[in-house]
Amino acid sequence: MYHDIKLEKTLYNISGKSFTQALAELDPDDEYKGTELEGLDAYERQLKRFDIKVKGKNCDTVDKFFAAADSAILFPEFVRRQVLQGFNETFTLGQYAASSAMIDDICFSSLSVTVNTGSNTVSEGQSMPTITVRTNKTSSAVKVGRAMEITYEVLRKKRIDTFAVILKQLGVTIARSANDQLVQTVSASTSNNVDTTESKFNYGTLVELWKKMEGFDMDTMLCSKENFGKILQFDEMKNLVATGISAENSTIVTPFGVTIKAVPGMTAKQIVGLSSKYAYEIVYGSDMVVDIGKLISTQYDQIGSSIILGISRFNNLAVNVLNISADAV
């Protein structure tokens, strides 16, 4: 049972396993089916073991983690989970990836698909038209992170749920950097660009971007918050809002069925249209990482967190880019 587990720092260092997965091997979730603890993971059961309340009216202060040597081992995982939650809520490119995977290196290569143009009709004795699959050139994943300057003495009497809000903001900041780094790869030059050099940025421009995607159905457009605000001012979108369809979580659906999502940190010079089931993949070279040793010992003056990830396009035809000129309004 979870009361009998000896918590040690080495549980964070088991290759190929997260801290919670290592705990679950010692304290399997299946043993709690039909009990009041069903639905809690192995980490959450340890919080219950030490009576650490991380939210609610009777939420504890941070120093409750350090009431015992064993319970102090739980603190880095709490920090990691909160930072990761803020990251996932803001990392827009992760939400619209066709696939994602973990890798054990910072270098990676993926497959790219090229559809040869022409008729698919095959006459007797003729070769069939082809779809060419190749390995993309090797790319390097990037490390994005941020350090928060803060000490245990500042934190120790603060409510845990208050501290959680600060940690989620750290995750949001890291996600904004990741969006900025990776959107450049998604929007790199394609043959499907639409320019506004000779026309103003308006609803018709969005329709043009959608129409130009051939062979795939565009379902998503990614844009800056600045451009998202402009789009909401288009008469066609005002009418849409008037019918009761509102923009929620910086997202709205056009009358032609495309979801437009505002991406924190994205440039206002481009809007990226995607067929999200086929456009790109994301690889993760690490999970969200925090400095475990210093957090356990409370000997820190900052809390650092980072993640390694990379992105690769599967098919250029599944990505269209709208280039917005400086004088477009």
Contacts in CASP RR format, 6 or more apart in sequence:
PFRMAT RR
TARGET T0000
AUTHOR 0000-0000-0000
METHOD contacts of the structure
MODEL  1
MYHDIKLEKTLYNISGKSFTQALAELDPDDEYKGTELEGLDAYERQLKRF
DIKVKGKNCDTVDKFFAAADSAILFPEFVRRQVLQGFNETFTLGQYAASS
AMIDDICFSSLSVTVNTGSNTVSEGQSMPTITVRTNKTSSAVKVGRAMEI
TYEVLRKKRIDTFAVILKQLGVTIARSANDQLVQTVSASTSNNVDTTESK
FNYGTLVELWKKMEGFDMDTMLCSKENFGKILQFDEMKNLVATGISAENS
TIVTPFGVTIKAVPGMTAKQIVGLSSKYAYEIVYGSDMVVDIGKLISTQY
DQIGSSIILGISRFNNLAVNVLNISADAV
1 27 0 8 1.000
1 31 0 8 1.000
2 27 0 8 1.000
2 37 0 8 1.000
2 42 0 8 1.000
2 45 0 8 1.000
2 46 0 8 1.000
2 48 0 8 1.000
2 49 0 8 1.000
3 49 0 8 1.000
5 23 0 8 1.000
5 26 0 8 1.000
5 27 0 8 1.000
5 46 0 8 1.000
6 70 0 8 1.000
7 46 0 8 1.000
7 70 0 8 1.000
7 71 0 8 1.000
7 73 0 8 1.000
7 74 0 8 1.000
8 73 0 8 1.000
9 73 0 8 1.000
9 292 0 8 1.000
9 293 0 8 1.000
9 296 0 8 1.000
11 19 0 8 1.000
11 22 0 8 1.000
11 23 0 8 1.000
11 73 0 8 1.000
12 19 0 8 1.000
12 22 0 8 1.000
12 76 0 8 1.000
12 77 0 8 1.000
12 292 0 8 1.000
14 22 0 8 1.000
17 25 0 8 1.000
18 287 0 8 1.000
19 43 0 8 1.000
19 76 0 8 1.000
19 77 0 8 1.000
19 80 0 8 1.000
20 41 0 8 1.000
20 42 0 8 1.000
20 43 0 8 1.000
20 77 0 8 1.000
23 42 0 8 1.000
23 43 0 8 1.000
23 46 0 8 1.000
24 41 0 8 1.000
24 42 0 8 1.000
26 42 0 8 1.000
27 42 0 8 1.000
27 45 0 8 1.000
29 39 0 8 1.000
29 41 0 8 1.000
29 42 0 8 1.000
32 38 0 8 1.000
32 39 0 8 1.000
32 40 0 8 1.000
32 45 0 8 1.000
37 45 0 8 1.000
37 48 0 8 1.000
40 48 0 8 1.000
43 74 0 8 1.000
43 77 0 8 1.000
43 81 0 8 1.000
46 71 0 8 1.000
46 74 0 8 1.000
47 54 0 8 1.000
47 74 0 8 1.000
50 64 0 8 1.000
50 67 0 8 1.000
50 68 0 8 1.000
50 70 0 8 1.000
50 71 0 8 1.000
50 74 0 8 1.000
52 60 0 8 1.000
52 64 0 8 1.000
52 65 0 8 1.000
52 71 0 8 1.000
52 74 0 8 1.000
52 160 0 8 1.000
53 59 0 8 1.000
53 60 0 8 1.000
53 64 0 8 1.000
53 160 0 8 1.000
54 60 0 8 1.000
54 78 0 8 1.000
54 160 0 8 1.000
54 161 0 8 1.000
54 164 0 8 1.000
55 160 0 8 1.000
55 161 0 8 1.000
55 164 0 8 1.000
56 161 0 8 1.000
59 159 0 8 1.000
59 160 0 8 1.000
59 161 0 8 1.000
60 159 0 8 1.000
60 160 0 8 1.000
61 156 0 8 1.000
61 157 0 8 1.000
61 158 0 8 1.000
61 159 0 8 1.000
61 160 0 8 1.000
62 152 0 8 1.000
62 155 0 8 1.000
62 156 0 8 1.000
62 157 0 8 1.000
62 158 0 8 1.000
62 159 0 8 1.000
62 160 0 8 1.000
62 163 0 8 1.000
63 156 0 8 1.000
63 157 0 8 1.000
64 71 0 8 1.000
64 160 0 8 1.000
65 71 0 8 1.000
65 72 0 8 1.000
65 74 0 8 1.000
65 75 0 8 1.000
65 78 0 8 1.000
66 72 0 8 1.000
66 75 0 8 1.000
66 156 0 8 1.000
66 298 0 8 1.000
72 296 0 8 1.000
72 298 0 8 1.000
73 296 0 8 1.000
75 295 0 8 1.000
75 296 0 8 1.000
76 290 0 8 1.000
76 291 0 8 1.000
76 292 0 8 1.000
76 293 0 8 1.000
76 295 0 8 1.000
76 296 0 8 1.000
78 160 0 8 1.000
78 164 0 8 1.000
79 167 0 8 1.000
79 290 0 8 1.000
79 295 0 8 1.000
79 303 0 8 1.000
79 305 0 8 1.000
80 287 0 8 1.000
80 288 0 8 1.000
80 289 0 8 1.000
80 290 0 8 1.000
80 305 0 8 1.000
82 163 0 8 1.000
82 164 0 8 1.000
82 167 0 8 1.000
82 168 0 8 1.000
83 167 0 8 1.000
83 168 0 8 1.000
83 170 0 8 1.000
83 171 0 8 1.000
83 174 0 8 1.000
83 288 0 8 1.000
83 290 0 8 1.000
83 305 0 8 1.000
84 171 0 8 1.000
84 287 0 8 1.000
84 288 0 8 1.000
85 168 0 8 1.000
85 171 0 8 1.000
86 168 0 8 1.000
86 169 0 8 1.000
86 170 0 8 1.000
86 171 0 8 1.000
86 172 0 8 1.000
86 175 0 8 1.000
87 171 0 8 1.000
87 172 0 8 1.000
87 174 0 8 1.000
87 175 0 8 1.000
87 178 0 8 1.000
87 288 0 8 1.000
87 307 0 8 1.000
88 175 0 8 1.000
89 168 0 8 1.000
89 172 0 8 1.000
89 175 0 8 1.000
90 171 0 8 1.000
90 172 0 8 1.000
90 175 0 8 1.000
90 176 0 8 1.000
90 179 0 8 1.000
90 264 0 8 1.000
91 175 0 8 1.000
91 178 0 8 1.000
91 179 0 8 1.000
92 179 0 8 1.000
92 222 0 8 1.000
92 261 0 8 1.000
92 263 0 8 1.000
92 264 0 8 1.000
93 178 0 8 1.000
93 179 0 8 1.000
93 182 0 8 1.000
93 183 0 8 1.000
93 186 0 8 1.000
93 222 0 8 1.000
93 263 0 8 1.000
93 280 0 8 1.000
93 282 0 8 1.000
93 311 0 8 1.000
94 100 0 8 1.000
94 282 0 8 1.000
95 261 0 8 1.000
96 220 0 8 1.000
96 222 0 8 1.000
96 261 0 8 1.000
96 274 0 8 1.000
96 276 0 8 1.000
96 279 0 8 1.000
97 276 0 8 1.000
97 280 0 8 1.000
97 281 0 8 1.000
97 282 0 8 1.000
97 311 0 8 1.000
98 276 0 8 1.000
98 277 0 8 1.000
98 278 0 8 1.000
98 279 0 8 1.000
98 280 0 8 1.000
98 281 0 8 1.000
98 314 0 8 1.000
99 281 0 8 1.000
99 282 0 8 1.000
100 281 0 8 1.000
100 282 0 8 1.000
100 283 0 8 1.000
100 284 0 8 1.000
101 281 0 8 1.000
101 282 0 8 1.000
101 283 0 8 1.000
101 284 0 8 1.000
102 283 0 8 1.000
102 284 0 8 1.000
102 285 0 8 1.000
103 141 0 8 1.000
103 283 0 8 1.000
103 284 0 8 1.000
103 285 0 8 1.000
104 285 0 8 1.000
105 285 0 8 1.000
106 140 0 8 1.000
106 141 0 8 1.000
106 143 0 8 1.000
106 285 0 8 1.000
106 308 0 8 1.000
107 138 0 8 1.000
107 139 0 8 1.000
107 140 0 8 1.000
107 141 0 8 1.000
108 138 0 8 1.000
108 139 0 8 1.000
108 140 0 8 1.000
108 141 0 8 1.000
108 283 0 8 1.000
108 310 0 8 1.000
108 312 0 8 1.000
109 135 0 8 1.000
109 136 0 8 1.000
109 137 0 8 1.000
109 138 0 8 1.000
109 139 0 8 1.000
109 312 0 8 1.000
110 135 0 8 1.000
110 136 0 8 1.000
110 281 0 8 1.000
110 283 0 8 1.000
110 312 0 8 1.000
110 314 0 8 1.000
111 133 0 8 1.000
111 134 0 8 1.000
111 135 0 8 1.000
111 136 0 8 1.000
111 314 0 8 1.000
112 133 0 8 1.000
112 134 0 8 1.000
112 135 0 8 1.000
112 136 0 8 1.000
112 312 0 8 1.000
112 313 0 8 1.000
112 314 0 8 1.000
112 315 0 8 1.000
112 316 0 8 1.000
113 131 0 8 1.000
113 132 0 8 1.000
113 133 0 8 1.000
113 314 0 8 1.000
113 315 0 8 1.000
114 131 0 8 1.000
114 132 0 8 1.000
114 133 0 8 1.000
114 134 0 8 1.000
114 315 0 8 1.000
115 131 0 8 1.000
115 132 0 8 1.000
115 215 0 8 1.000
115 315 0 8 1.000
115 317 0 8 1.000
116 129 0 8 1.000
116 130 0 8 1.000
116 131 0 8 1.000
116 132 0 8 1.000
118 129 0 8 1.000
119 129 0 8 1.000
120 129 0 8 1.000
122 128 0 8 1.000
122 129 0 8 1.000
136 312 0 8 1.000
136 313 0 8 1.000
139 310 0 8 1.000
139 312 0 8 1.000
141 283 0 8 1.000
141 284 0 8 1.000
141 285 0 8 1.000
141 308 0 8 1.000
141 309 0 8 1.000
141 310 0 8 1.000
142 178 0 8 1.000
142 181 0 8 1.000
142 182 0 8 1.000
142 308 0 8 1.000
142 309 0 8 1.000
142 310 0 8 1.000
143 306 0 8 1.000
143 307 0 8 1.000
143 308 0 8 1.000
144 174 0 8 1.000
144 177 0 8 1.000
144 178 0 8 1.000
144 181 0 8 1.000
144 306 0 8 1.000
144 307 0 8 1.000
144 308 0 8 1.000
144 309 0 8 1.000
145 174 0 8 1.000
145 177 0 8 1.000
145 304 0 8 1.000
145 305 0 8 1.000
145 306 0 8 1.000
145 307 0 8 1.000
146 170 0 8 1.000
146 171 0 8 1.000
146 173 0 8 1.000
146 174 0 8 1.000
146 177 0 8 1.000
146 304 0 8 1.000
146 305 0 8 1.000
146 306 0 8 1.000
147 302 0 8 1.000
147 303 0 8 1.000
147 304 0 8 1.000
147 305 0 8 1.000
148 166 0 8 1.000
148 170 0 8 1.000
148 302 0 8 1.000
148 303 0 8 1.000
148 304 0 8 1.000
149 301 0 8 1.000
149 302 0 8 1.000
150 166 0 8 1.000
150 301 0 8 1.000
150 302 0 8 1.000
150 303 0 8 1.000
151 300 0 8 1.000
151 301 0 8 1.000
152 298 0 8 1.000
152 299 0 8 1.000
152 300 0 8 1.000
155 163 0 8 1.000
167 303 0 8 1.000
170 303 0 8 1.000
170 304 0 8 1.000
170 305 0 8 1.000
171 305 0 8 1.000
172 264 0 8 1.000
174 305 0 8 1.000
174 306 0 8 1.000
174 307 0 8 1.000
175 264 0 8 1.000
176 264 0 8 1.000
176 265 0 8 1.000
178 307 0 8 1.000
178 309 0 8 1.000
179 263 0 8 1.000
179 264 0 8 1.000
179 265 0 8 1.000
179 266 0 8 1.000
180 265 0 8 1.000
180 266 0 8 1.000
182 282 0 8 1.000
182 309 0 8 1.000
182 310 0 8 1.000
182 311 0 8 1.000
183 222 0 8 1.000
183 263 0 8 1.000
183 266 0 8 1.000
183 267 0 8 1.000
183 272 0 8 1.000
185 280 0 8 1.000
185 310 0 8 1.000
185 311 0 8 1.000
185 312 0 8 1.000
185 313 0 8 1.000
186 222 0 8 1.000
186 272 0 8 1.000
186 274 0 8 1.000
186 279 0 8 1.000
186 280 0 8 1.000
186 311 0 8 1.000
186 313 0 8 1.000
186 319 0 8 1.000
187 270 0 8 1.000
187 272 0 8 1.000
187 319 0 8 1.000
187 321 0 8 1.000
188 313 0 8 1.000
189 321 0 8 1.000
190 316 0 8 1.000
190 319 0 8 1.000
190 320 0 8 1.000
190 321 0 8 1.000
191 316 0 8 1.000
192 212 0 8 1.000
192 213 0 8 1.000
192 316 0 8 1.000
192 317 0 8 1.000
192 319 0 8 1.000
192 320 0 8 1.000
192 321 0 8 1.000
193 320 0 8 1.000
193 321 0 8 1.000
193 322 0 8 1.000
193 323 0 8 1.000
194 205 0 8 1.000
194 208 0 8 1.000
194 209 0 8 1.000
194 212 0 8 1.000
194 320 0 8 1.000
194 321 0 8 1.000
194 322 0 8 1.000
194 323 0 8 1.000
195 322 0 8 1.000
195 323 0 8 1.000
195 325 0 8 1.000
196 205 0 8 1.000
196 322 0 8 1.000
196 323 0 8 1.000
196 324 0 8 1.000
196 325 0 8 1.000
196 328 0 8 1.000
197 323 0 8 1.000
197 325 0 8 1.000
199 205 0 8 1.000
199 328 0 8 1.000
200 328 0 8 1.000
200 329 0 8 1.000
201 227 0 8 1.000
201 230 0 8 1.000
201 324 0 8 1.000
201 328 0 8 1.000
201 329 0 8 1.000
202 234 0 8 1.000
203 231 0 8 1.000
203 234 0 8 1.000
203 235 0 8 1.000
203 236 0 8 1.000
203 237 0 8 1.000
205 322 0 8 1.000
206 221 0 8 1.000
206 231 0 8 1.000
206 254 0 8 1.000
206 258 0 8 1.000
206 260 0 8 1.000
206 271 0 8 1.000
206 322 0 8 1.000
207 256 0 8 1.000
209 218 0 8 1.000
209 221 0 8 1.000
209 271 0 8 1.000
209 273 0 8 1.000
209 320 0 8 1.000
209 322 0 8 1.000
210 218 0 8 1.000
210 254 0 8 1.000
210 256 0 8 1.000
210 258 0 8 1.000
210 273 0 8 1.000
212 320 0 8 1.000
213 273 0 8 1.000
213 275 0 8 1.000
213 317 0 8 1.000
213 318 0 8 1.000
213 320 0 8 1.000
214 317 0 8 1.000
215 317 0 8 1.000
216 275 0 8 1.000
216 278 0 8 1.000
216 315 0 8 1.000
216 317 0 8 1.000
216 318 0 8 1.000
217 275 0 8 1.000
218 258 0 8 1.000
218 273 0 8 1.000
218 274 0 8 1.000
218 275 0 8 1.000
218 320 0 8 1.000
219 257 0 8 1.000
219 258 0 8 1.000
219 259 0 8 1.000
219 274 0 8 1.000
219 275 0 8 1.000
219 276 0 8 1.000
219 277 0 8 1.000
220 258 0 8 1.000
220 259 0 8 1.000
220 260 0 8 1.000
220 261 0 8 1.000
220 273 0 8 1.000
220 274 0 8 1.000
220 275 0 8 1.000
220 276 0 8 1.000
221 258 0 8 1.000
221 259 0 8 1.000
221 260 0 8 1.000
221 261 0 8 1.000
221 271 0 8 1.000
221 272 0 8 1.000
221 273 0 8 1.000
221 274 0 8 1.000
222 261 0 8 1.000
222 263 0 8 1.000
222 266 0 8 1.000
222 271 0 8 1.000
222 272 0 8 1.000
222 273 0 8 1.000
222 274 0 8 1.000
223 231 0 8 1.000
223 260 0 8 1.000
223 261 0 8 1.000
223 262 0 8 1.000
223 263 0 8 1.000
223 266 0 8 1.000
223 270 0 8 1.000
223 271 0 8 1.000
223 272 0 8 1.000
224 262 0 8 1.000
224 263 0 8 1.000
224 265 0 8 1.000
224 266 0 8 1.000
224 267 0 8 1.000
224 268 0 8 1.000
225 250 0 8 1.000
225 262 0 8 1.000
225 263 0 8 1.000
225 264 0 8 1.000
225 265 0 8 1.000
225 266 0 8 1.000
226 268 0 8 1.000
227 262 0 8 1.000
227 268 0 8 1.000
227 271 0 8 1.000
227 324 0 8 1.000
228 247 0 8 1.000
228 250 0 8 1.000
228 260 0 8 1.000
228 262 0 8 1.000
229 262 0 8 1.000
231 237 0 8 1.000
231 252 0 8 1.000
231 260 0 8 1.000
232 238 0 8 1.000
232 241 0 8 1.000
232 247 0 8 1.000
232 252 0 8 1.000
236 255 0 8 1.000
237 252 0 8 1.000
237 254 0 8 1.000
240 252 0 8 1.000
240 254 0 8 1.000
240 255 0 8 1.000
241 247 0 8 1.000
241 252 0 8 1.000
245 252 0 8 1.000
245 253 0 8 1.000
246 252 0 8 1.000
250 261 0 8 1.000
250 262 0 8 1.000
251 259 0 8 1.000
251 260 0 8 1.000
251 261 0 8 1.000
251 262 0 8 1.000
252 259 0 8 1.000
252 260 0 8 1.000
253 259 0 8 1.000
253 260 0 8 1.000
254 260 0 8 1.000
258 273 0 8 1.000
268 324 0 8 1.000
269 323 0 8 1.000
269 324 0 8 1.000
269 326 0 8 1.000
270 321 0 8 1.000
270 322 0 8 1.000
270 323 0 8 1.000
270 324 0 8 1.000
271 321 0 8 1.000
271 322 0 8 1.000
271 324 0 8 1.000
272 319 0 8 1.000
272 320 0 8 1.000
272 321 0 8 1.000
272 322 0 8 1.000
273 319 0 8 1.000
273 320 0 8 1.000
273 321 0 8 1.000
273 322 0 8 1.000
274 280 0 8 1.000
274 318 0 8 1.000
274 319 0 8 1.000
274 320 0 8 1.000
275 318 0 8 1.000
275 319 0 8 1.000
278 314 0 8 1.000
278 315 0 8 1.000
278 318 0 8 1.000
279 313 0 8 1.000
279 314 0 8 1.000
279 315 0 8 1.000
279 318 0 8 1.000
279 319 0 8 1.000
280 311 0 8 1.000
280 312 0 8 1.000
280 313 0 8 1.000
280 314 0 8 1.000
280 319 0 8 1.000
281 311 0 8 1.000
281 312 0 8 1.000
281 314 0 8 1.000
282 309 0 8 1.000
282 310 0 8 1.000
282 311 0 8 1.000
283 309 0 8 1.000
283 310 0 8 1.000
283 311 0 8 1.000
283 312 0 8 1.000
284 307 0 8 1.000
284 308 0 8 1.000
284 309 0 8 1.000
284 310 0 8 1.000
285 307 0 8 1.000
285 308 0 8 1.000
285 309 0 8 1.000
285 310 0 8 1.000
286 306 0 8 1.000
286 307 0 8 1.000
286 308 0 8 1.000
287 307 0 8 1.000
288 305 0 8 1.000
288 306 0 8 1.000
288 307 0 8 1.000
289 305 0 8 1.000
289 306 0 8 1.000
289 307 0 8 1.000
290 303 0 8 1.000
290 304 0 8 1.000
290 305 0 8 1.000
291 300 0 8 1.000
291 303 0 8 1.000
291 304 0 8 1.000
294 300 0 8 1.000
295 303 0 8 1.000
313 319 0 8 1.000
END
